[in-house]
Amino acid sequence: MYNLLDNNYKITKGKENFDYEEVKSLFTDYFKDYDYVLGDYSYGRIRLKGFYDSNNKKVRKLNDIKYLDNYIKDYCSPGARIFLLKKENR
């Protein structure tokens, strides 16, 4: 379990790619509302993207967790190292 801005997260995918200190330095209030945060390493940098549970009232197709695989295929570099964090407290 990892704490980021007073929320607890567990790693559900790509634990070997997760660097807590690096993510902590990039994690802003913008991500606090999301149910999931995807991290991918592209071109030597880490990028973060928020997603919602499919039943969240704020969900849109662009940030629906059920389309995560499509997002990775369409927007992440082929073979990019990724990790997925799931918020544990809401």
Secondary structure, 3 states (H helix, E strand, C coil): CEEECCEEEEEEECHHHCCHHHHHHHCCHHHCCCCEEEEEEECCEEEEEEEECCCCCCCCHHHEHHHHHHHHHHHCCCCCEEEEEEECCC
